[in-house]
Amino acid sequence: MSTLYLNARVLRGDRLIGLEAELPLKGITVLFGPNGSGKTTSLRLISGLERDSEGSIRFDGQIWLDSSAGVFVPAHKRPVAMVFQDSRLFRHLTVRGNLEFARKRANADGPQIDVHQVITQFDLAEFMDRWPDTLSGGERQRTAIARALLSRPRLLLMDEPLSSLDIVRRADVLSYIEQIPEQFGVPVIYVTHSIDELARLADQLVLIRGGEILATGNVQDMLARLDLPPLTGRFEAGVVVQGVITETSAAYDLTLIDIGGATLLVPKLGLPPGEAVRLRIRARDVALATHHPEGLSIRNVVYCEVAEVVRESDTAFAEVRLRVGEQDLRARITRAAADDLKLQPGLPVYALIKSVTLDRRLLSAPRGGQRQ
């Protein structure tokens, strides 16, 4: 596993952007925050595109920046590839030409990446002789990502690569991106302000606001924290849980998922038993009861224990963190309800979860370009 050490800063206009963190780069690290928080500038600092940067940056023992010693490794000498919001393909080259351009200039010390595997994984075979202007937005971004990988980087940076795509193409390209670390052995730092992209992709999460990193950690732990809602959005706040498919009910088209302490029902996923999945459950879609409810249309009733309660003095609401086995849920209820139920740490309760609100993505990505 690679490690990135950051203690760097750069002045952008009258604003200082500063990074201070030690990031273990395993899988996909999402850099998340509102527009204007400094996410793109952070990628530019890491990639070497900010020549006026100060401080220090180290990647796996290699010094990329040490301003006190006058060391600055320029972008073209860092084993990094970057994918931008627009594809930035060479319009005078075909898809094949764009990929060949990267392959011929690949980092000699980077991971071994086979061109045929890349073409297959990103479903590019039928586009190889097409010009960029004849491709859809999603096809261009897939080509741009493939080109970046063929430069054999040790770190792939992605700056909101889906921002220009519609919702259908965005979902399609996400299914390719989530496979990159496993299929090619390249860690990814991914910038977004979309909670949906964060929930689907992130293994590690970095929260940034006002030009500085406020918190880092495992995505499940970070989303369960109750001191961070203003960053992740109160309305969209929630958790990510991991589970394993146990069976599918053909009669009702429902899939049963064991989350290690409870079973959840979701609309049929079409995946076999034993498949690992990841689900997002929004706090606003979780209600609480102190006794097991009956006569409800809600099918997901989970026994859990209150771990933490935060009553918001400036709103009518309270945030509740719940423990289910080794995983967390969150509920957003009114302060009046929290007081009525006498919620406090250690209290056993039942969480009522609407099955239709569960988002999912495969943890074990299918191979060879065939996607579910």
Backbone torsions as a table, in degrees:
resi	resn	phi	psi	omega
1	MET	NA	131.6	179.4
2	SER	-80.7	156.0	177.6
3	THR	-132.2	134.6	177.9
4	LEU	-114.3	122.1	177.7
5	TYR	-104.3	126.7	-176.3
6	LEU	-125.8	130.5	167.8
7	ASN	-151.9	65.3	-169.4
8	ALA	-128.4	157.5	-178.6
9	ARG	-152.7	157.0	176.3
10	VAL	-151.5	145.3	179.1
11	LEU	-91.6	121.3	178.5
12	ARG	-114.3	100.5	-173.7
13	GLY	68.3	-121.0	177.8
14	ASP	-104.2	16.9	-174.6
15	ARG	-120.4	133.5	179.7
16	LEU	-95.5	123.8	174.1
17	ILE	-101.8	121.8	-177.9
18	GLY	-131.1	138.9	178.8
19	LEU	-119.5	128.2	175.1
20	GLU	-140.7	105.0	-177.4
21	ALA	-168.7	158.6	169.3
22	GLU	-116.8	114.0	-172.2
23	LEU	-111.3	113.3	169.5
24	PRO	-76.2	115.7	-172.0
25	LEU	-93.2	90.6	177.4
26	LYS	-121.2	118.4	-178.2
27	GLY	74.9	-130.2	-177.3
28	ILE	-113.7	122.3	175.3
29	THR	-100.7	120.2	-179.1
30	VAL	-98.2	125.8	173.5
31	LEU	-96.1	112.1	-167.0
32	PHE	-123.1	138.6	176.9
33	GLY	174.8	170.1	-179.0
34	PRO	-69.5	166.4	175.7
35	ASN	-57.4	138.3	178.2
36	GLY	82.2	8.3	-177.2
37	SER	-82.2	-13.4	179.5
38	GLY	109.0	14.8	-176.3
39	LYS	-65.9	-49.5	-178.6
40	THR	-64.6	-42.1	178.0
41	THR	-61.1	-35.2	177.1
42	SER	-61.3	-44.2	176.7
43	LEU	-63.0	-39.2	179.5
44	ARG	-65.7	-35.0	175.4
45	LEU	-64.2	-46.1	-178.3
46	ILE	-65.5	-39.0	-175.1
47	SER	-79.2	-16.3	-179.1
48	GLY	94.0	15.0	179.7
49	LEU	-85.8	-5.9	177.5
50	GLU	-107.3	93.8	-174.5
51	ARG	-72.4	-18.9	179.8
52	ASP	-90.8	13.3	-178.1
53	SER	-71.4	154.0	178.9
54	GLU	-128.7	164.2	178.4
55	GLY	103.0	-142.8	-177.4
56	SER	-145.1	144.5	174.0
57	ILE	-138.7	128.6	176.5
58	ARG	-130.5	140.8	178.2
59	PHE	-129.5	113.4	-179.1
60	ASP	49.8	43.4	177.3
61	GLY	86.8	-13.1	177.2
62	GLN	-84.4	131.6	178.7
63	ILE	-88.6	117.1	177.3
64	TRP	-97.6	-26.7	179.2
65	LEU	-149.4	130.9	170.9
66	ASP	-151.8	87.9	-173.6
67	SER	-66.0	-26.1	178.9
68	SER	-68.2	-25.0	178.8
69	ALA	-106.0	5.3	179.6
70	GLY	72.5	25.6	-178.6
71	VAL	-99.8	125.4	173.7
72	PHE	-144.6	111.7	177.8
73	VAL	-87.4	118.2	-177.6
74	PRO	-66.7	163.4	-173.7
75	ALA	-55.3	-41.7	-174.4
76	HIS	-71.5	-10.4	178.3
77	LYS	-105.6	0.6	175.0
78	ARG	-93.3	137.0	-178.0
79	PRO	-76.8	59.0	-173.8
80	VAL	-127.5	141.5	171.1
81	ALA	-121.6	148.9	-176.5
82	MET	-130.1	135.8	175.0
83	VAL	-112.8	125.4	-173.4
84	PHE	-96.9	178.5	179.1
85	GLN	-62.3	-39.3	171.5
86	ASP	-101.7	153.1	-169.7
87	SER	-65.6	-29.8	-177.9
88	ARG	53.4	36.3	173.7
89	LEU	-71.4	153.4	175.3
90	PHE	-75.9	114.3	-173.9
91	ARG	-69.6	-21.7	-179.6
92	HIS	-86.8	0.5	178.2
93	LEU	-118.3	146.2	173.5
94	THR	-70.9	176.7	174.7
95	VAL	-57.1	-43.9	178.1
96	ARG	-59.6	-42.9	-179.3
97	GLY	-65.3	-39.6	177.4
98	ASN	-62.7	-42.6	179.7
99	LEU	-68.5	-39.7	178.6
100	GLU	-65.3	-36.6	178.2
101	PHE	-57.1	-45.4	179.9
102	ALA	-70.1	-41.6	-177.2
103	ARG	-62.1	-40.3	-177.9
104	LYS	-71.7	-19.7	-178.4
105	ARG	-113.1	23.6	-174.2
106	ALA	-68.3	151.8	176.4
107	ASN	-66.7	117.6	-175.2
108	ALA	-63.7	-27.3	-177.7
109	ASP	-96.9	5.5	-178.2
110	GLY	-80.0	176.6	179.3
111	PRO	-63.9	150.6	177.6
112	GLN	-72.9	114.6	-179.1
113	ILE	-125.2	120.2	-175.5
114	ASP	-85.3	130.1	-176.6
115	VAL	-61.6	-37.4	-178.8
116	HIS	-68.9	-35.5	176.4
117	GLN	-64.7	-40.7	179.6
118	VAL	-63.4	-47.2	-179.6
119	ILE	-59.7	-42.5	179.5
120	THR	-68.6	-46.4	-175.7
121	GLN	-61.9	-34.7	-177.8
122	PHE	-101.3	12.5	174.9
123	ASP	51.9	52.6	-176.0
124	LEU	-105.8	-4.0	-172.4
125	ALA	-54.1	-41.1	-176.1
126	GLU	-78.9	-7.2	-177.8
127	PHE	-106.3	0.5	-168.0
128	MET	-57.7	-32.7	-178.2
129	ASP	-102.8	14.7	177.9
130	ARG	-90.5	154.5	175.8
131	TRP	-90.7	148.2	-177.4
132	PRO	-51.9	-38.4	-176.9
133	ASP	-67.6	-14.0	180.0
134	THR	-96.2	-0.2	-177.8
135	LEU	-94.5	154.7	172.2
136	SER	-74.2	168.7	179.6
137	GLY	-59.9	-41.5	178.9
138	GLY	-65.9	-39.4	178.5
139	GLU	-66.2	-37.3	177.6
140	ARG	-64.9	-42.7	-179.2
141	GLN	-68.1	-36.8	175.6
142	ARG	-62.1	-40.3	177.7
143	THR	-66.0	-40.9	179.8
144	ALA	-63.4	-40.5	178.7
145	ILE	-67.3	-42.6	177.9
146	ALA	-61.3	-42.3	178.5
147	ARG	-61.8	-42.9	179.1
148	ALA	-60.8	-41.6	-179.5
149	LEU	-66.6	-35.5	-178.7
150	LEU	-71.5	-8.9	171.9
151	SER	-80.7	-0.1	177.3
152	ARG	56.2	56.2	179.4
153	PRO	-77.4	157.1	171.5
154	ARG	-93.7	-9.7	177.5
155	LEU	-150.1	130.4	179.4
156	LEU	-110.2	124.6	178.1
157	LEU	-105.6	136.1	-178.2
158	MET	-132.0	118.4	-175.8
159	ASP	-103.9	92.4	-179.3
160	GLU	43.4	57.2	-173.9
161	PRO	-68.2	-10.9	-176.7
162	LEU	-108.1	3.9	-172.3
163	SER	-63.5	-24.8	-177.8
164	SER	-95.3	3.4	-175.3
165	LEU	-101.9	152.4	174.9
166	ASP	-76.6	173.0	-170.6
167	ILE	-63.9	-33.0	-179.6
168	VAL	-70.6	-49.1	-179.9
169	ARG	-67.2	-33.2	178.7
170	ARG	-61.8	-46.0	179.7
171	ALA	-63.0	-36.7	179.9
172	ASP	-65.5	-48.0	-177.7
173	VAL	-68.3	-33.1	176.5
174	LEU	-57.0	-36.7	-178.8
175	SER	-66.0	-24.9	175.2
176	TYR	-80.9	-42.5	-175.7
177	ILE	-62.4	-41.3	-174.7
178	GLU	-66.0	-15.4	-179.6
179	GLN	-88.6	-12.7	-169.7
180	ILE	-58.0	-53.2	-177.2
181	PRO	-59.3	-42.8	-178.0
182	GLU	-70.2	-43.3	-174.4
183	GLN	-78.3	-30.9	-173.3
184	PHE	-121.8	-4.4	176.9
185	GLY	69.3	26.2	-178.4
186	VAL	-115.0	119.7	176.0
187	PRO	-69.6	152.6	-175.6
188	VAL	-124.9	135.9	165.2
189	ILE	-109.8	120.0	-169.3
190	TYR	-119.7	123.3	179.9
191	VAL	-96.2	132.1	175.7
192	THR	-158.9	159.8	167.5
193	HIS	-118.5	14.7	180.0
194	SER	-96.4	120.5	178.7
195	ILE	-66.4	-29.5	178.6
196	ASP	-66.8	-43.5	178.0
197	GLU	-66.2	-40.6	177.4
198	LEU	-57.6	-50.6	-175.3
199	ALA	-63.9	-32.4	-177.6
200	ARG	-80.8	-37.3	-169.6
201	LEU	-99.8	-35.4	-163.1
202	ALA	-69.4	131.4	164.1
203	ASP	-98.1	-44.5	174.0
204	GLN	-116.9	149.9	-177.2
205	LEU	-127.6	133.4	175.1
206	VAL	-120.3	119.2	179.1
207	LEU	-97.7	129.0	-177.3
208	ILE	-129.4	139.6	177.8
209	ARG	-154.1	140.3	176.5
210	GLY	60.3	28.6	176.4
211	GLY	83.0	13.8	177.6
212	GLU	-143.8	153.7	177.8
213	ILE	-81.0	125.9	-177.7
214	LEU	-99.2	-30.6	-177.6
215	ALA	-162.6	148.4	175.7
216	THR	-139.6	155.1	175.9
217	GLY	160.0	-179.0	175.6
218	ASN	-57.9	137.5	-172.9
219	VAL	-60.8	-36.9	179.9
220	GLN	-65.0	-44.5	179.6
221	ASP	-66.4	-40.5	-176.5
222	MET	-66.4	-44.0	-178.0
223	LEU	-71.2	-21.1	178.7
224	ALA	-82.2	-15.5	-177.7
225	ARG	-68.0	136.9	-177.7
226	LEU	-92.1	-5.0	179.3
227	ASP	-91.6	4.1	-176.1
228	LEU	-117.6	7.0	-175.9
229	PRO	-53.2	-39.7	-178.8
230	PRO	-58.9	-25.9	178.9
231	LEU	-81.4	-41.8	-177.2
232	THR	-87.7	-6.7	177.8
233	GLY	92.1	119.4	-177.3
234	ARG	-62.6	-38.9	-175.8
235	PHE	-70.7	-34.9	-177.2
236	GLU	-101.1	2.1	-178.5
237	ALA	-59.3	145.1	-179.7
238	GLY	-179.2	-166.6	-178.1
239	VAL	-128.0	164.2	170.8
240	VAL	-113.0	129.1	177.4
241	VAL	-123.2	152.2	178.0
242	GLN	-106.3	146.1	179.7
243	GLY	-152.7	175.3	178.7
244	VAL	-129.8	132.3	179.0
245	ILE	-67.9	129.6	179.1
246	THR	-103.4	-39.1	178.4
247	GLU	-167.3	170.0	176.1
248	THR	-126.4	133.6	177.3
249	SER	-89.0	107.5	-179.9
250	ALA	-67.1	-32.2	-177.0
251	ALA	-65.7	-35.1	-175.5
252	TYR	-116.9	3.7	-179.9
253	ASP	54.6	46.8	178.2
254	LEU	-121.9	144.2	175.7
255	THR	-107.9	134.3	179.1
256	LEU	-97.2	130.6	-176.9
257	ILE	-126.7	125.2	176.6
258	ASP	-87.2	121.4	179.0
259	ILE	-106.5	23.2	175.5
260	GLY	74.5	56.2	-177.9
261	GLY	141.6	-12.7	179.5
262	ALA	-162.7	162.3	176.4
263	THR	-116.1	131.6	177.4
264	LEU	-110.4	146.5	174.4
265	LEU	-107.1	130.0	175.4
266	VAL	-132.1	160.1	175.0
267	PRO	-54.5	145.5	-173.7
268	LYS	-46.0	127.1	-179.1
269	LEU	-96.5	-18.5	-178.5
270	GLY	72.2	29.3	-179.4
271	LEU	-118.5	151.9	-175.4
272	PRO	-77.6	158.8	173.6
273	PRO	-57.1	142.9	-179.2
274	GLY	94.1	-11.4	180.0
275	GLU	-72.9	132.7	178.4
276	ALA	-84.4	134.9	179.8
277	VAL	-134.3	163.6	177.9
278	ARG	-127.4	134.7	-173.9
279	LEU	-124.5	145.6	172.8
280	ARG	-111.0	131.3	179.9
281	ILE	-123.0	118.4	-178.5
282	ARG	-76.8	142.2	-179.5
283	ALA	-61.9	-34.8	-177.8
284	ARG	-71.2	-12.1	179.8
285	ASP	-101.6	15.8	178.7
286	VAL	-119.2	120.9	173.3
287	ALA	-106.3	162.6	-176.0
288	LEU	-125.2	148.6	175.0
289	ALA	-142.7	144.4	179.2
290	THR	-89.1	-10.4	175.0
291	HIS	-130.6	151.4	-179.7
292	HIS	-61.7	120.2	-177.7
293	PRO	-79.9	155.0	177.0
294	GLU	-135.3	160.0	179.0
295	GLY	70.9	36.8	-178.7
296	LEU	-113.0	150.9	172.6
297	SER	-81.0	-20.2	178.3
298	ILE	-69.8	124.6	-176.0
299	ARG	-89.2	-26.4	-176.1
300	ASN	-93.6	99.4	176.3
301	VAL	-119.1	111.4	-170.0
302	VAL	-113.7	126.5	175.5
303	TYR	-76.4	128.9	-178.6
304	CYS	-151.6	-176.0	-178.1
305	GLU	-130.0	136.9	177.1
306	VAL	-66.9	126.8	178.5
307	ALA	-103.4	-31.4	-175.6
308	GLU	-162.3	144.0	176.6
309	VAL	-131.5	128.0	176.3
310	VAL	-122.9	114.6	178.0
311	ARG	-92.4	123.7	-177.1
312	GLU	-83.7	115.1	-176.1
313	SER	-69.3	-21.1	-176.5
314	ASP	-98.9	0.6	178.4
315	THR	-136.1	-179.9	177.9
316	ALA	-87.8	5.0	-168.1
317	PHE	-112.2	164.0	173.6
318	ALA	-132.6	145.2	175.7
319	GLU	-104.9	134.6	-177.6
320	VAL	-125.4	127.3	173.7
321	ARG	-99.9	131.9	-174.5
322	LEU	-120.3	144.2	179.9
323	ARG	-106.9	125.3	176.7
324	VAL	-124.8	103.2	-174.9
325	GLY	61.1	-120.8	178.8
326	GLU	-101.1	9.6	-176.4
327	GLN	-122.3	165.0	-177.7
328	ASP	-112.4	148.2	165.4
329	LEU	-119.5	164.9	173.6
330	ARG	-131.0	147.5	174.8
331	ALA	-132.5	138.9	175.1
332	ARG	-114.0	109.1	-177.2
333	ILE	-128.6	174.9	178.5
334	THR	-76.3	153.9	175.8
335	ARG	-62.0	-34.6	178.4
336	ALA	-61.3	-42.7	178.9
337	ALA	-65.6	-41.5	179.4
338	ALA	-60.1	-40.9	179.0
339	ASP	-71.6	-39.5	-179.8
340	ASP	-60.7	-40.8	-179.3
341	LEU	-83.5	-5.8	-178.6
342	LYS	55.9	48.2	-177.5
343	LEU	-70.7	132.4	175.6
344	GLN	-156.5	157.6	-179.9
345	PRO	-54.2	135.7	179.3
346	GLY	96.7	-13.2	-178.2
347	LEU	-74.5	127.9	175.3
348	PRO	-76.5	135.8	-179.7
349	VAL	-143.6	173.3	174.2
350	TYR	-115.8	128.7	176.6
351	ALA	-96.0	128.2	179.1
352	LEU	-104.5	116.0	-172.2
353	ILE	-119.1	128.8	176.6
354	LYS	-75.6	121.6	-175.1
355	SER	-63.9	-30.0	-175.6
356	VAL	-71.9	-8.5	-177.7
357	THR	-95.9	5.5	-176.1
358	LEU	-87.3	124.0	173.8
359	ASP	-93.4	155.9	-177.4
360	ARG	-148.5	157.9	170.0
361	ARG	-157.8	152.1	-178.7
362	LEU	-71.9	136.2	170.6
363	LEU	-83.8	-39.9	177.8
364	SER	-94.9	95.5	-172.0
365	ALA	-70.0	138.3	175.3
366	PRO	-65.7	152.9	-174.3
367	ARG	-101.5	170.5	171.7
368	GLY	67.2	21.9	176.2
369	GLY	81.5	-1.6	179.0
370	GLN	-91.2	118.8	-174.5
371	ARG	-115.1	150.2	175.8
372	GLN	-78.8	NA	NA
